[in-house]
Amino acid sequence: MSNNTFTKDLQYWKFCSYGFLKNLQFFDAFLLLFLVQHGLSYTQVGFLYALRKLISFFLEIPTGILADQMGRKQSLILGFMAYICSFLMMYFLPQFHFLIIAFCLYGLGETLRSGTHKAMIMSYLEIEGWLDYKTDYYGHTRGWSQRGSAVSALLAGAMVYFSGNIDNVFIFSTIPFVINTINLMTYPNILNKGKSKKKGDNSFLKDLWSVLQRPHLIKVITNSSTHSSFLNAIKDFIQPIIGAFALTLPFLTKGTNEQKIGLTVGFTYTIIYIFTTIASINSARFSNLFSNKDKPIVITLYLGLICGLITGIFYFENLLLISIVSFTLIYILENIRKPMLTGYVADDCPTSMLATVLSVQSFVTTIVTAGLSLLFGYLSDHYGIGQALILLSVSILMVVSIVQFTLGKTAIEKNQ
């Protein structure tokens, strides 16, 4: 099948529905506030976040191989069942020792899901002959994910405001995940594996190892993991900043502090996700501005880290609105980057092992995120969120700069 562009057929809308429903995680904008409200310290919060990532650390690559070898639909459905169990535990059993189990289940869901759906999209594009449009196609489907996040934040803010109880967002989060499980069941079985994968091929691991040694793929995975890990480690700590900002707003005079915070957090995240939707949809256009495809991912990495530094400085100076705006830019940059980087990974490996390679990418992100979450939680407890953001951003900027300088120096020496 050959077209000048891709067609928005039924499967396209199933992909979009998946992303939209997956991101109806009503608790997402309130998770840290929920944990602190139930008596957890920032160090305990950092421990839970790190634990969730460590579960992925041990299972990421095995589940990626399982998805490619045994079936991607089954992997995703099992992952969504783990998510649902996690939400129910957080709602009914919010004590720290039970939250440990809930976060482990959430981590299991993440590792079963990560990379698998992207691989199904790429397999579909290969079957239809649309691989040239992978960045644009994935950018559009990811745009629907961000729309889901925007709707989720708005509805969650309304839930908290009218009920006065943050806990309710967990029980409501189970509903879209059940619906999405049904959506996944309708996916065609041909997407379970890549088009070029032959059943009984014993050379899979050998071929995978060969692919993973490609220098450009290593560079893309490292770049992607650095920015994603940074955002994953700090993203929930913006909630106290928004909460503090909510209590300074003169027009919010009615309701409890929790209701004021709920309304402001929900509205703020809605605005953030509207911008990230636009960013995802226009990722391909941004990428096309550069003749060298490595330039935009390096530039956006530096910009994201600088925005983290600015966020910390302005929070430390109690200029909360500017801090929130700067933090929003990190989200926008991440969603410009995601479709580009997924397309670049797909350029460097066959679709038959894409779920596994994307799992390796998630595996690297998981390791770094776990370490940064523990470090950031510790720094926030001892120095405050503002100073923690400054220290973390500067540290990563220094490491990235050293690596970039070393790579540039090596390239010059090779050309001489």
C-alpha positions as CSV (number, residue, x, y, z in Angstrom):
1,M,0.0,0.0,0.0
2,S,1.6,3.3,-1.0
3,N,0.3,6.7,-0.2
4,N,1.7,10.3,-0.1
5,T,0.8,10.3,3.6
6,F,-0.8,8.1,6.2
7,T,-4.6,7.5,6.5
8,K,-6.6,8.2,9.7
9,D,-8.3,4.8,9.6
10,L,-10.0,2.8,12.3
11,Q,-6.7,1.5,13.8
12,Y,-5.4,5.1,13.9
13,W,-8.3,6.0,16.2
14,K,-7.8,2.9,18.3
15,F,-4.2,4.0,18.8
16,C,-5.3,7.5,19.7
17,S,-8.0,6.1,22.1
18,Y,-5.4,4.0,23.8
19,G,-3.2,7.1,24.5
20,F,-6.2,9.2,25.6
21,L,-7.5,6.6,28.0
22,K,-4.1,5.6,29.3
23,N,-3.4,9.2,30.4
24,L,-6.7,9.5,32.3
25,Q,-4.7,8.9,35.5
26,F,-6.7,11.3,37.6
27,F,-4.3,10.9,40.5
28,D,-1.3,11.9,38.5
29,A,-1.5,15.6,39.3
30,F,-2.0,14.9,43.0
31,L,0.2,11.9,43.7
32,L,2.8,13.6,45.8
33,L,0.2,15.7,47.7
34,F,-1.7,12.4,48.4
35,L,1.5,10.8,49.8
36,V,2.5,13.7,51.9
37,Q,-1.1,14.1,53.2
38,H,-0.9,10.5,54.5
39,G,2.2,11.3,56.5
40,L,5.1,10.3,54.2
41,S,8.3,12.3,54.2
42,Y,10.0,13.4,51.0
43,T,12.6,10.7,51.6
44,Q,9.9,8.1,51.8
45,V,8.3,9.5,48.7
46,G,11.6,9.3,46.9
47,F,12.0,5.7,48.1
48,L,8.6,4.7,46.7
49,Y,9.4,6.4,43.3
50,A,12.8,4.7,43.2
51,L,11.2,1.3,44.1
52,R,8.7,1.7,41.3
53,K,11.6,2.3,38.9
54,L,13.7,-0.6,40.4
55,I,10.8,-3.0,39.6
56,S,11.2,-1.9,36.0
57,F,15.0,-2.2,36.4
58,F,14.7,-6.0,36.9
59,L,11.8,-6.6,34.5
60,E,12.2,-4.1,31.7
61,I,14.3,-6.1,29.2
62,P,12.7,-9.5,30.0
63,T,9.2,-8.1,29.5
64,G,10.3,-6.4,26.2
65,I,11.6,-9.7,24.9
66,L,8.4,-11.4,26.1
67,A,6.3,-8.9,24.3
68,D,8.2,-9.4,21.0
69,Q,8.3,-13.2,21.3
70,M,5.0,-14.1,22.9
71,G,2.6,-11.3,22.0
72,R,2.4,-7.6,22.6
73,K,-1.4,-7.5,23.2
74,Q,-1.1,-10.0,26.0
75,S,1.7,-7.9,27.5
76,L,-0.3,-4.7,27.5
77,I,-3.5,-6.3,28.9
78,L,-1.5,-7.9,31.8
79,G,0.1,-4.5,32.4
80,F,-3.3,-2.8,32.6
81,M,-4.5,-5.3,35.1
82,A,-1.5,-4.6,37.3
83,Y,-2.3,-0.8,37.1
84,I,-5.9,-1.4,38.2
85,C,-4.8,-3.5,41.2
86,S,-2.3,-0.7,42.1
87,F,-5.0,2.0,42.0
88,L,-7.4,0.0,44.2
89,M,-4.6,-0.6,46.8
90,M,-3.8,3.1,46.9
91,Y,-7.5,3.9,47.5
92,F,-8.3,1.3,50.1
93,L,-4.9,0.8,51.8
94,P,-2.9,4.1,51.8
95,Q,-0.5,3.1,54.6
96,F,3.2,3.1,53.8
97,H,3.8,-0.6,53.9
98,F,0.8,-1.3,51.6
99,L,1.9,1.6,49.3
100,I,5.1,-0.3,48.8
101,I,3.1,-3.2,47.2
102,A,1.0,-0.7,45.2
103,F,4.0,1.0,43.8
104,C,5.5,-2.4,42.9
105,L,2.3,-3.3,41.0
106,Y,2.4,0.1,39.2
107,G,6.1,-0.5,38.3
108,L,5.1,-3.9,36.9
109,G,2.4,-2.2,34.8
110,E,4.9,0.3,33.5
111,T,7.4,-2.2,32.4
112,L,4.8,-4.4,30.7
113,R,3.5,-1.3,28.8
114,S,6.7,0.7,28.1
115,G,7.8,0.5,24.5
116,T,5.2,-2.2,23.6
117,H,2.5,0.1,22.2
118,K,5.1,2.2,20.3
119,A,6.4,-1.1,18.7
120,M,2.8,-2.0,17.7
121,I,2.4,1.4,16.0
122,M,5.7,1.0,14.1
123,S,4.7,-2.5,13.0
124,Y,1.4,-1.2,11.7
125,L,3.2,1.6,9.8
126,E,5.6,-1.0,8.3
127,I,2.6,-3.2,7.2
128,E,0.9,-0.2,5.6
129,G,4.0,1.2,4.0
130,W,3.9,4.4,6.1
131,L,7.2,4.2,8.0
132,D,8.5,7.4,6.4
133,Y,5.8,9.2,8.4
134,K,6.6,7.6,11.8
135,T,7.5,10.8,13.6
136,D,4.4,12.6,12.4
137,Y,2.1,9.6,13.0
138,Y,3.5,8.9,16.5
139,G,3.4,12.7,17.2
140,H,-0.3,12.7,16.4
141,T,-1.2,9.7,18.5
142,R,0.9,11.1,21.4
143,G,-1.0,14.3,21.0
144,W,-4.1,12.4,22.0
145,S,-2.2,11.1,25.1
146,Q,-1.6,14.7,26.1
147,R,-5.2,15.6,25.5
148,G,-6.1,12.8,27.9
149,S,-3.7,14.2,30.4
150,A,-5.3,17.7,30.0
151,V,-8.8,16.3,30.5
152,S,-7.6,14.1,33.4
153,A,-6.1,17.1,35.3
154,L,-9.3,19.2,34.7
155,L,-11.6,16.4,35.9
156,A,-9.3,15.5,38.8
157,G,-9.2,19.1,40.0
158,A,-13.0,19.2,39.9
159,M,-13.2,15.9,41.8
160,V,-11.0,17.2,44.6
161,Y,-12.7,20.6,44.8
162,F,-16.2,19.2,45.0
163,S,-15.4,16.2,47.2
164,G,-12.7,17.7,49.3
165,N,-10.9,14.4,49.2
166,I,-7.8,13.6,47.1
167,D,-8.1,9.8,47.6
168,N,-11.2,9.6,45.3
169,V,-9.0,10.2,42.2
170,F,-7.6,6.6,42.5
171,I,-11.0,4.8,42.4
172,F,-12.1,6.8,39.4
173,S,-8.8,6.1,37.6
174,T,-9.8,2.4,37.3
175,I,-12.7,3.2,34.9
176,P,-10.7,4.4,31.8
177,F,-8.1,1.6,32.4
178,V,-10.9,-1.1,32.2
179,I,-12.2,0.6,29.0
180,N,-8.7,0.7,27.5
181,T,-8.2,-3.0,28.2
182,I,-11.3,-3.7,26.1
183,N,-9.9,-1.4,23.4
184,L,-6.6,-3.4,23.3
185,M,-8.5,-6.7,22.9
186,T,-9.8,-5.3,19.6
187,Y,-6.3,-4.8,18.1
188,P,-5.6,-7.1,15.2
189,N,-3.4,-10.1,16.1
190,I,-0.9,-9.2,13.3
191,L,0.4,-6.4,15.5
192,N,1.5,-8.9,18.2
193,K,4.9,-9.2,16.5
194,G,6.9,-7.3,13.9
195,K,6.3,-8.0,10.2
196,S,9.7,-9.4,9.6
197,K,9.9,-11.7,12.7
198,K,9.7,-15.4,11.9
199,K,8.4,-17.8,14.5
200,G,11.1,-20.1,15.8
201,D,13.9,-17.8,14.9
202,N,16.7,-18.6,17.4
203,S,18.9,-15.8,16.3
204,F,16.8,-13.1,18.0
205,L,19.2,-12.4,20.9
206,K,22.2,-12.4,18.6
207,D,20.6,-9.9,16.3
208,L,19.4,-7.8,19.2
209,W,23.0,-7.6,20.6
210,S,24.2,-6.5,17.2
211,V,21.6,-3.8,16.9
212,L,22.3,-2.5,20.5
213,Q,26.0,-2.0,19.6
214,R,25.2,0.6,16.9
215,P,26.9,3.9,18.0
216,H,24.1,6.2,16.9
217,L,21.4,4.1,18.7
218,I,23.5,4.3,21.9
219,K,23.7,8.0,21.5
220,V,20.0,8.4,21.0
221,I,19.1,6.2,24.0
222,T,21.5,8.0,26.3
223,N,20.2,11.4,25.3
224,S,16.6,10.4,25.6
225,S,17.1,8.7,29.0
226,T,18.9,11.8,30.5
227,H,16.0,14.2,29.9
228,S,13.2,11.8,30.6
229,S,14.9,10.7,33.9
230,F,15.3,14.3,35.0
231,L,11.7,15.0,34.3
232,N,10.5,11.8,35.9
233,A,12.5,12.5,39.1
234,I,11.2,16.0,39.6
235,K,7.8,16.2,38.0
236,D,5.7,15.4,41.0
237,F,7.6,17.9,43.2
238,I,6.0,20.7,41.3
239,Q,2.7,19.9,43.1
240,P,3.8,21.6,46.4
241,I,4.9,24.6,44.3
242,I,1.5,24.8,42.7
243,G,-0.1,24.2,46.1
244,A,1.8,27.0,47.7
245,F,0.9,29.3,44.8
246,A,-2.8,28.4,45.2
247,L,-2.9,29.7,48.8
248,T,-1.6,33.1,47.6
249,L,-4.4,33.7,45.1
250,P,-6.7,36.4,46.4
251,F,-9.7,35.3,44.4
252,L,-9.8,31.9,45.9
253,T,-11.5,32.8,49.1
254,K,-14.0,30.0,49.5
255,G,-13.4,26.4,50.4
256,T,-10.7,24.5,52.4
257,N,-7.0,24.7,51.6
258,E,-7.3,21.2,50.0
259,Q,-10.1,22.4,47.7
260,K,-8.1,25.5,46.7
261,I,-5.1,23.4,46.0
262,G,-7.1,20.8,44.1
263,L,-8.7,23.4,41.8
264,T,-5.4,25.2,41.1
265,V,-3.4,22.0,40.5
266,G,-6.1,20.6,38.2
267,F,-6.3,23.9,36.2
268,T,-2.5,24.3,36.0
269,Y,-1.9,20.7,34.7
270,T,-4.7,21.2,32.2
271,I,-2.9,24.2,30.8
272,I,0.4,22.3,30.8
273,Y,-1.1,19.4,28.9
274,I,-2.7,21.6,26.3
275,F,0.7,22.9,25.5
276,T,2.3,19.4,25.4
277,T,-0.4,18.3,23.0
278,I,0.6,21.1,20.6
279,A,4.2,20.1,21.1
280,S,3.7,16.5,20.3
281,I,1.7,17.2,17.2
282,N,4.4,19.6,15.9
283,S,7.4,17.5,16.8
284,A,8.0,16.4,13.2
285,R,7.9,20.1,12.0
286,F,10.5,21.0,14.7
287,S,12.7,18.1,13.7
288,N,12.6,19.2,10.0
289,L,14.0,22.6,10.9
290,F,17.4,20.9,11.3
291,S,19.5,19.3,8.6
292,N,21.4,17.3,11.2
293,K,18.9,15.2,13.2
294,D,21.2,15.0,16.3
295,K,21.1,18.8,16.8
296,P,17.5,19.2,18.0
297,I,17.8,16.4,20.6
298,V,21.0,18.0,22.0
299,I,19.6,21.5,22.0
300,T,16.4,20.4,23.7
301,L,18.3,18.4,26.3
302,Y,20.3,21.5,27.4
303,L,17.1,23.7,27.3
304,G,15.3,21.3,29.6
305,L,18.0,21.2,32.2
306,I,18.4,25.0,32.1
307,C,14.6,25.3,32.7
308,G,15.0,23.0,35.7
309,L,17.7,25.3,37.1
310,I,15.5,28.4,36.5
311,T,12.5,26.7,38.1
312,G,14.6,26.0,41.3
313,I,16.0,29.6,41.4
314,F,12.6,31.3,41.1
315,Y,11.0,28.8,43.6
316,F,13.8,29.6,46.0
317,E,13.1,33.3,45.5
318,N,9.4,32.6,46.1
319,L,8.5,33.8,42.6
320,L,6.1,30.9,42.2
321,L,4.3,31.8,39.0
322,I,7.6,32.2,37.0
323,S,8.8,28.9,38.6
324,I,5.6,27.1,37.4
325,V,6.0,28.6,33.8
326,S,9.6,27.5,33.6
327,F,8.7,24.0,34.8
328,T,6.0,23.8,32.1
329,L,8.7,24.4,29.5
330,I,10.4,21.2,30.6
331,Y,7.2,19.2,29.9
332,I,6.8,20.9,26.5
333,L,10.4,20.1,25.5
334,E,9.9,16.4,26.6
335,N,6.9,16.1,24.3
336,I,8.7,17.7,21.4
337,R,11.5,15.2,21.9
338,K,9.5,12.0,22.4
339,P,8.2,11.5,18.8
340,M,11.6,12.5,17.4
341,L,13.5,10.1,19.5
342,T,11.1,7.2,18.9
343,G,11.4,7.8,15.2
344,Y,15.2,7.8,15.5
345,V,15.2,4.5,17.5
346,A,13.0,3.0,14.8
347,D,15.5,4.1,12.1
348,D,18.2,2.1,13.8
349,C,16.4,-1.3,14.4
350,P,13.9,-3.6,12.7
351,T,10.3,-3.4,13.9
352,S,10.4,-7.1,14.9
353,M,12.6,-6.2,17.9
354,L,11.5,-2.6,18.5
355,A,9.6,-3.4,21.7
356,T,12.8,-4.9,23.1
357,V,15.0,-2.0,22.0
358,L,12.5,0.5,23.4
359,S,12.5,-1.6,26.6
360,V,16.3,-1.2,26.7
361,Q,15.8,2.5,26.4
362,S,13.3,2.4,29.3
363,F,15.7,0.2,31.2
364,V,18.4,2.9,31.0
365,T,15.8,5.6,31.9
366,T,14.7,3.5,34.9
367,I,18.2,3.2,36.4
368,V,18.8,6.9,36.1
369,T,15.4,7.9,37.4
370,A,15.6,5.6,40.4
371,G,18.9,7.2,41.4
372,L,17.7,10.8,40.7
373,S,14.5,10.2,42.6
374,L,16.3,9.1,45.8
375,L,18.8,11.9,45.5
376,F,16.1,14.6,44.8
377,G,13.9,13.3,47.7
378,Y,16.9,13.5,50.1
379,L,18.0,16.9,48.9
380,S,14.4,18.2,49.2
381,D,14.1,17.0,52.8
382,H,17.4,18.6,53.8
383,Y,17.6,21.8,51.7
384,G,14.1,22.4,50.3
385,I,12.7,21.8,46.8
386,G,14.1,25.0,45.3
387,Q,17.7,24.3,46.3
388,A,17.3,20.6,45.4
389,L,16.2,21.6,41.8
390,I,19.2,23.9,41.5
391,L,21.7,21.3,42.7
392,L,20.3,18.5,40.5
393,S,20.0,20.6,37.4
394,V,23.6,22.0,37.7
395,S,25.0,18.5,38.4
396,I,23.4,17.0,35.3
397,L,24.3,20.0,33.1
398,M,27.9,19.5,34.1
399,V,27.9,15.8,33.3
400,V,26.2,16.4,30.0
401,S,28.6,19.1,29.0
402,I,31.6,16.9,29.9
403,V,30.2,14.1,27.8
404,Q,29.4,16.3,24.8
405,F,32.9,17.9,25.0
406,T,34.5,14.4,25.1
407,L,32.5,13.1,22.2
408,G,33.3,16.2,20.2
409,K,37.0,15.9,20.9
410,T,36.9,12.2,20.0
411,A,35.2,13.0,16.7
412,I,37.8,15.7,15.8
413,E,40.7,13.4,16.6
414,K,39.2,10.7,14.4
415,N,38.9,13.1,11.5
416,Q,42.5,14.2,11.7
